[in-house]
């Protein structure tokens, strides 16, 4: 027990929590936007995987990390646009469309990687670039807080800023009002002249934008290369975080941090004499437990409402 506390109660562990939360938070914010528009983006995993590969390839060929980031964002947004096109134009079932995107990304990224590098496992032969980390002046010299908050990857800071951006977007802008109205009552929104399809297109594209930032971080920050299926369920965890966060910006951010802490804990426990296979399941066990708690609380709320209505 003391060994576990010695691992957790350190500034290094708190630093790692923010580090591993970054891709989950980006994807969860994307899931939040699409869900508030009444359309669930199940293709998070695939969008993140495609953008992770695109960031590595574009940065390797241009020798610019920033151009690589742009390539990652454009590719992820394009995949989200394809999902939106088939779902909203041809009325493909959103769940089936998302699963197809995930399966296509899993196999397609390996195929493209093999064509460009001759390797099916990782992009070690590509001289890709990584985005920088930032040391914040003054803050880095503060005891405890400095080692936790300073020195993070630039996309980690942008993910925190994105929480404020998404909150403002959904609650203080006309587009956010339309997104929420379409998600709550599409027929009422359409009756006052709001194009439901256009708004859902916009929501899915924004969803893909944020998810692609999470994917770019995985291959240009968390790691410095692309590896096969490197997203490793983070897209699904992000969807769970959004659900547990009750489709609110603050709730989604907090639950993303919770799942990030579980992931960081699984990494930290590797130094202890615990089977690696058991440690690897920790983030997913936390996801299942969280969803169970959320489902139970929602069921109790519905039962209370039914009892109130009956009275």
Secondary structure as GFF3:
##gff-version 3
##sequence-region A 1 311
A	DSSP	alpha_helix	2	8	.	.	.	ID=ss1
A	DSSP	alpha_helix	11	36	.	.	.	ID=ss2
A	DSSP	alpha_helix	44	62	.	.	.	ID=ss3
A	DSSP	alpha_helix	65	84	.	.	.	ID=ss4
A	DSSP	pi_helix	85	89	.	.	.	ID=ss5
A	DSSP	alpha_helix	94	117	.	.	.	ID=ss6
A	DSSP	beta_strand	133	134	.	.	.	ID=ss7
A	DSSP	three_ten_helix	139	141	.	.	.	ID=ss8
A	DSSP	alpha_helix	145	149	.	.	.	ID=ss9
A	DSSP	beta_strand	152	153	.	.	.	ID=ss10
A	DSSP	alpha_helix	154	172	.	.	.	ID=ss11
A	DSSP	alpha_helix	174	184	.	.	.	ID=ss12
A	DSSP	alpha_helix	186	191	.	.	.	ID=ss13
A	DSSP	alpha_helix	196	217	.	.	.	ID=ss14
A	DSSP	pi_helix	218	222	.	.	.	ID=ss15
A	DSSP	alpha_helix	234	244	.	.	.	ID=ss16
A	DSSP	alpha_helix	249	268	.	.	.	ID=ss17
A	DSSP	three_ten_helix	269	271	.	.	.	ID=ss18
A	DSSP	alpha_helix	276	280	.	.	.	ID=ss19
A	DSSP	alpha_helix	282	310	.	.	.	ID=ss20
###
